[in-house]
């Protein structure tokens, strides 16, 4: 199936809308949790699993979803993921008890893990590497960077005006409409051969799922508990076993060294872990600061993120042009430095602070940095990748972000809680909470700085320059599509 130039951009709109809903859904239910807990009689301990069930399955199955897209067909897996996601959303909105809702959220996560890497792989099929792909990934970066903030706002509005069920029902028409349009707008593409690495799939999915579970349940179990440490160790053992299995497999899920022979792919996935760790810390702790210290309602906190979301969208559009002009490496490093600056500014928050002085201005600086970083990171993540590994590359970068966010938040929550507990003996609750947030945000800025340093060391400057030169001259070859 060939895709004409105008239809490519309609196809991108479809793919970006689907990805936006996936990212949105990780945060949209947060604001609705009190209403959900009351209506479905959740215990306080179980309520967090409305969020955790989605994150756990999404993070655990991403790599598998990306490889299934390569093997079975990216459009086919994308459509299947959309249908699963939409039907699970419907089931969640109709849930009559806590168990039904948690199961529905887990199935939603599975649908997201199928459609998200397939969608990014389809972008690489639709747009040849170069200026057009950079523009397309500028849209993608804007979606990725702003989805979490918009989710908080949308969740507050829907819960207040329509009821908590609508934070789930809203996905149904979007998902089913996208699935109906996909055959008309998207090409089918897949790699040759249908061999499947069952042992590798089981070990990496189990390892990633356990790693995410250890993080999401650590608040109740304790960060230093036997459960958290034991599950974390088991997760890393499974991931290590996965590496050994892949080295011996005839048809590996992830060919080692294979795709990692491309220096930029290795470097960008390491850097993505730190980008996600910094991003998660900002959204998490600044949200808590606004609600627990400044006294914002959930809806007010969501509205407070609008400048950040708009800033990311604008800077992401600029980033695609900068990547074409200068290459992805300097734009990524610059974005990470600006993000670090925003987090350092955030770390100066005070218990008697204000939205304008303590939140708005550092949000705008961080927004510019995140827009630059997300677009350049996504361009680099699929740069130089063969067409038959597009789904794998997409799954890898998504997985790196999920793992980075999970590990980063685990580390920073421990730092924040420890500092707050120490300060409670001599300070008011607001001051103690603020000091904890300050410490976490400052360490989060360290993640961004470390990401900039590693990007400078690990990502190929030559590949970045060659990409920019070829994009400007239009010399990059289109990616072949296998029917």
C-alpha positions in Angstrom: 0.0 0.0 0.0 1.4 3.4 -1.0 0.6 6.5 1.0 0.4 9.9 -0.8 2.0 12.9 0.8 -1.3 14.6 2.1 -2.5 11.2 3.5 0.8 10.7 5.3 0.0 13.7 7.5 -3.6 12.5 8.1 -2.1 9.2 9.1 0.3 11.0 11.4 -2.6 12.8 13.0 -4.3 9.4 13.6 -1.2 7.8 15.1 -0.4 10.8 17.3 -4.0 10.9 18.6 -3.8 7.2 19.5 -0.4 7.8 21.3 -1.8 10.9 23.1 -4.7 8.8 24.5 -2.2 6.2 25.7 0.0 8.8 27.5 -3.1 10.6 28.8 -4.5 7.5 30.4 -1.4 7.1 32.6 -2.4 10.3 34.4 -6.0 11.1 33.7 -7.5 8.9 36.4 -5.3 10.4 39.1 -7.7 13.3 39.7 -10.7 10.9 39.7 -9.3 8.5 42.4 -11.3 10.0 45.3 -14.6 9.7 43.4 -13.7 6.2 42.2 -12.8 5.1 45.7 -16.1 6.3 47.1 -18.3 4.9 44.4 -16.6 1.5 44.2 -15.8 1.2 47.9 -12.0 0.9 47.4 -9.8 0.5 50.4 -7.1 3.2 50.6 -4.3 0.6 50.0 -6.1 -0.8 46.9 -6.9 2.6 45.3 -3.4 3.2 44.0 -3.8 0.0 41.8 -6.2 1.9 39.6 -3.1 3.6 38.3 -0.6 0.9 39.0 -2.4 -1.9 37.1 -2.2 0.2 33.9 1.5 1.2 34.4 2.6 -2.4 35.3 1.2 -4.1 32.2 2.0 -1.2 29.9 5.7 -1.1 31.0 6.1 -4.9 31.1 4.7 -5.7 27.7 6.1 -2.8 25.6 9.2 -4.6 24.3 7.1 -7.7 23.4 4.5 -5.4 21.7 7.2 -3.8 19.5 8.5 -7.1 18.3 5.0 -8.5 17.7 4.4 -5.5 15.5 7.5 -6.3 13.4 6.6 -9.9 13.1 2.8 -9.9 12.6 2.3 -6.5 10.9 2.5 -3.0 12.4 -0.9 -1.9 11.2 -2.5 -5.1 12.4 -1.0 -4.9 15.8 -1.9 -1.2 16.1 -5.5 -1.9 15.3 -5.6 -4.8 17.7 -4.2 -2.6 20.4 -6.7 0.1 19.8 -9.6 -2.3 20.0 -8.3 -3.9 23.2 -7.7 -0.5 24.7 -11.2 0.8 23.8 -13.1 -2.2 25.0 -11.1 -2.3 28.2 -11.9 1.4 28.7 -15.6 0.6 28.3 -15.4 -2.2 30.7 -13.6 0.0 33.2 -16.3 2.7 33.0 -19.0 0.1 33.5 -17.2 -1.6 36.4 -19.4 -2.2 39.5 -16.6 -3.1 42.0 -12.9 -2.5 42.6 -11.8 -5.9 41.1 -13.5 -5.3 37.8 -12.0 -1.9 37.4 -8.4 -3.0 38.3 -8.7 -5.9 35.7 -10.0 -3.5 33.1 -7.1 -1.1 33.7 -4.6 -4.0 33.4 -6.1 -4.9 30.0 -6.0 -1.3 29.0 -2.2 -1.4 29.7 -1.9 -4.4 27.4 -3.7 -2.6 24.6 -1.4 0.4 25.1 1.7 -1.8 25.0 0.6 -3.2 21.6 -0.4 0.0 19.9 2.2 2.4 21.2 5.4 0.9 19.7 3.4 -0.1 16.5 2.4 3.5 16.1 5.9 4.9 16.3 7.2 2.2 14.0 4.5 3.2 11.5 5.7 6.8 11.6 9.1 5.6 10.5 7.5 3.7 7.7 5.4 6.6 6.5 8.2 9.2 6.7 11.6 8.7 5.2 14.5 9.6 7.5 15.2 13.3 7.1 13.4 16.6 7.4 9.9 15.2 6.9 10.4 12.6 9.6 11.9 15.2 11.9 8.7 17.3 11.5 6.6 14.2 12.1 8.5 13.4 15.2 8.2 17.0 16.4 4.5 16.3 16.5 5.2 13.0 18.3 7.4 14.8 20.9 4.8 17.4 21.6 2.3 14.6 22.3 4.7 12.7 24.5 5.8 15.7 26.5 2.4 17.3 27.0 0.2 14.2 27.5 0.8 13.8 31.2 0.0 17.5 32.0 -3.2 17.5 29.8 -4.3 14.3 31.5 -4.4 15.9 34.9 -6.5 18.8 33.5 -8.8 16.6 31.5 -9.3 14.2 34.5 -10.3 17.1 36.7 -12.8 18.5 34.2 -14.4 15.2 33.3 -14.7 14.1 36.9 -16.2 17.4 38.0 -18.6 17.9 35.1 -19.5 14.4 33.9 -18.4 11.8 36.5 -15.3 9.6 36.9 -16.6 7.0 34.5 -16.0 9.5 31.6 -12.2 9.5 32.2 -12.5 6.0 30.8 -15.5 6.3 28.4 -13.8 9.1 26.5 -11.3 6.5 25.1 -14.0 4.4 23.5 -15.1 6.6 20.6 -11.5 7.7 20.0 -10.1 4.2 19.9 -12.8 2.6 17.8 -12.8 5.5 15.3 -9.0 5.3 15.0 -9.3 1.5 14.4 -11.9 2.1 11.7 -9.7 4.7 9.9 -6.4 2.8 10.2 -6.9 0.5 7.2 -7.6 3.5 5.0 -4.7 5.6 6.1 -2.0 3.3 7.2 0.2 0.9 5.2 0.8 -2.6 6.4 4.4 -3.5 7.0 6.3 -6.3 8.7 9.6 -8.2 8.6 10.0 -11.4 6.8 9.7 -14.6 8.8 7.4 -15.6 11.6 9.8 -17.3 14.1 9.1 -16.2 17.6 11.4 -16.3 20.6 9.1 -17.6 23.4 11.8 -18.0 26.1 13.0 -14.4 25.5 9.5 -13.0 25.4 8.6 -14.7 28.8 11.8 -13.7 30.6 11.9 -10.0 29.4 8.2 -9.5 30.0 8.4 -11.1 33.5 11.5 -9.1 34.3 10.1 -5.8 33.3 6.8 -6.4 34.9 8.4 -7.4 38.2 10.6 -4.3 38.0 7.6 -2.0 37.6 5.6 -3.9 40.2 8.5 -3.6 42.7 8.4 0.2 42.2 4.6 0.8 42.2 4.1 -1.3 45.4 7.1 0.1 47.2 5.1 2.9 48.8 3.0 0.4 50.8 5.7 -2.4 51.2 8.6 0.0 52.0 11.5 1.0 49.7 14.0 -1.0 51.8 11.6 -3.9 52.5 12.5 -7.5 51.7 9.7 -7.6 49.1 10.9 -4.6 47.2 14.6 -5.5 47.3 13.8 -9.2 46.5 11.5 -8.5 43.6 14.0 -6.0 42.3 16.8 -8.5 42.4 14.6 -11.2 40.8 13.7 -8.7 38.0 17.3 -7.9 37.2 18.1 -11.7 37.3 15.4 -12.3 34.7 16.6 -9.4 32.5 20.1 -10.8 32.8 18.8 -14.3 31.8 17.0 -12.6 28.8 20.3 -11.3 27.6 21.9 -14.7 27.8 18.9 -16.3 26.0 19.0 -13.7 23.2 22.7 -14.4 22.6 21.9 -18.0 21.9 18.6 -17.8 20.1 18.3 -18.3 16.4 15.5 -15.8 16.1 15.9 -13.5 19.1 13.3 -11.0 20.3 16.2 -8.5 20.7 19.2 -9.4 18.6 22.4 -8.8 20.7 24.6 -7.0 19.7 22.4 -6.6 16.5 20.7 -3.3 16.7 23.0 -2.2 19.5 25.9 -2.1 17.0 24.4 1.3 16.1 26.2 3.5 18.7 23.5 6.1 18.7 20.8 3.5 19.5 22.7 2.3 22.6 23.5 5.9 23.7 20.0 7.2 23.2 18.3 4.4 25.2 20.7 4.9 28.1 20.0 8.7 28.0 16.2 8.1 27.7 16.3 6.3 31.1 17.6 9.6 32.7 15.3 11.9 30.7 12.3 9.9 32.0 13.6 9.9 35.5 13.9 13.7 35.4 10.5 14.2 33.8 8.6 11.9 36.2 10.1 13.7 39.2 9.0 17.1 38.0 5.4 16.1 37.3 5.1 14.1 40.5 6.6 16.4 43.0 5.4 19.7 41.6 1.9 18.3 41.6 2.2 17.4 45.2 3.7 20.8 46.0 0.8 22.7 44.4 -1.9 20.6 46.2 -0.3 19.8 49.5 1.6 23.1 50.1 0.0 25.8 48.0 -3.5 24.4 48.6 -4.6 24.0 45.0 -7.5 21.8 44.1 -6.9 19.0 41.7 -8.6 21.0 38.9 -6.6 24.1 39.7 -3.4 22.0 39.6 -4.4 20.7 36.2 -5.0 24.2 34.9 -1.6 25.3 36.4 0.1 22.9 34.0 -1.4 24.5 30.8 1.6 26.8 30.3 3.9 23.8 30.6 1.9 21.8 28.0 1.7 24.7 25.6 5.4 25.4 26.0 6.3 21.8 25.2 4.1 21.9 22.1 5.7 25.1 20.8 9.3 24.0 21.6 8.7 20.5 20.0 7.8 22.2 16.8 10.9 24.3 17.0 13.0 21.2 17.8 12.2 19.4 14.6 13.7 22.4 12.6 16.7 22.5 14.9 17.4 18.8 14.5 17.3 19.2 10.7 19.6 22.2 11.0 22.1 21.1 13.6 21.5 17.3 14.2 19.9 15.5 17.0 22.9 15.4 19.4 23.4 19.1 20.2 19.6 19.7 20.4 19.3 16.8 22.8 22.1 18.0 25.0 20.8 21.6 24.9 17.3 20.3 25.9 18.6 18.4 28.8 20.6 21.3 30.1 17.5 23.5 30.0 15.5 20.8 31.7 18.1 20.6 34.4 17.9 24.4 34.8 14.2 24.2 35.2 14.5 21.5 37.9 17.1 23.5 39.7 14.8 26.5 39.7 11.9 24.2 40.9 14.2 23.0 43.8 14.0 26.6 45.2 10.3 26.3 46.0 9.2 27.6 49.5 6.4 26.7 51.9 5.1 30.3 51.5 5.7 30.5 47.8 3.4 31.4 44.9 2.3 29.9 41.6 4.0 32.6 39.5 7.3 32.7 41.3 7.7 29.0 42.2 5.9 27.1 39.5 5.1 29.2 36.3 8.6 30.5 35.4 10.5 27.3 36.0 7.7 25.4 34.2 8.3 27.5 31.1 12.1 26.9 31.2 11.6 23.2 31.7 9.0 23.1 28.9 11.5 24.4 26.3 14.0 21.8 27.5 11.6 18.9 27.4 10.3 19.8 24.0 13.8 19.9 22.6 14.8 16.7 24.4 11.8 14.5 23.5 11.9 15.3 19.8 15.6 14.9 19.4 15.5 11.7 21.5 12.8 10.2 19.3 14.6 11.1 16.1 17.8 9.5 17.4 16.0 6.4 18.6 14.9 5.5 15.1 17.8 7.0 13.1 19.7 4.5 11.0 17.4 1.6 12.0 16.6 -1.0 9.3 12.9 -1.1 8.3 12.5 -4.7 9.7 13.6 -3.5 13.2 11.4 -0.4 13.4 9.0 -1.9 15.9 11.9 -3.2 18.0 13.5 0.3 18.1 10.2 1.8 19.0 9.6 -0.7 21.8 13.1 -0.2 23.1 12.8 3.6 23.5 9.4 3.3 25.1 10.7 0.6 27.5 13.7 2.8 28.4 11.4 5.6 29.3 9.1 3.4 31.4 12.1 1.8 33.3 13.7 5.2 33.8 10.5 6.7 35.2 10.0 3.8 37.5 13.6 3.7 38.9 13.9 7.5 39.0 10.7 7.9 40.9 11.6 5.1 43.3 14.9 6.8 44.1 13.5 10.3 44.4 10.5 9.3 46.5 12.9 7.7 49.0 15.0 10.9 49.1 11.9 13.1 49.5 10.3 11.0 52.2 13.5 10.7 54.1 14.1 14.5 54.1 10.5 15.2 55.1 10.7 12.7 58.0 13.9 14.3 59.3 12.4 17.8 59.0 9.1 17.0 60.7 10.8 17.0 64.1 11.6 20.7 63.9 9.3 22.2 61.2 5.6 22.5 60.2 4.2 19.9 57.8 4.2 22.4 54.9 7.9 23.2 55.5 8.9 19.6 56.0 7.0 18.5 52.8 8.6 21.4 50.8 12.1 20.4 52.0 11.5 16.9 50.8 10.3 18.1 47.4 13.3 20.5 47.1 15.8 17.6 47.7 14.0 15.3 45.2 13.8 18.0 42.5 17.5 18.9 42.9 18.5 15.3 42.5 16.1 15.1 39.5 18.1 17.9 37.9 21.2 15.8 38.5 19.5 13.0 36.3 19.1 15.6 33.5 22.7 16.7 33.8 23.9 13.1 33.8 21.7 12.5 30.7 23.4 15.5 28.9 26.9 14.2 29.8 26.1 10.6 28.6 24.5 12.0 25.4 27.7 13.9 24.8 29.8 10.7 25.3 27.7 7.9 23.9 25.8 9.4 21.0 27.7 9.6 17.7 28.3 13.2 16.7 29.2 12.0 13.2 25.8 10.2 12.8 24.1 13.3 14.1 25.8 15.6 11.6 25.3 13.2 8.7 21.6 12.9 9.6 21.3 16.8 9.5 23.3 17.1 6.3 21.2 14.4 4.5 17.9 15.8 5.9 18.7 19.3 4.5 19.8 18.0 1.1 16.9 15.4 0.9 19.4 12.6 0.3 18.0 10.1 2.8 16.3 7.1 1.1 12.7 6.3 1.9 12.1 3.3 4.1 10.9 0.2 2.1 7.5 -1.1 3.0 6.9 -4.9 3.0 3.3 -5.7 2.2 
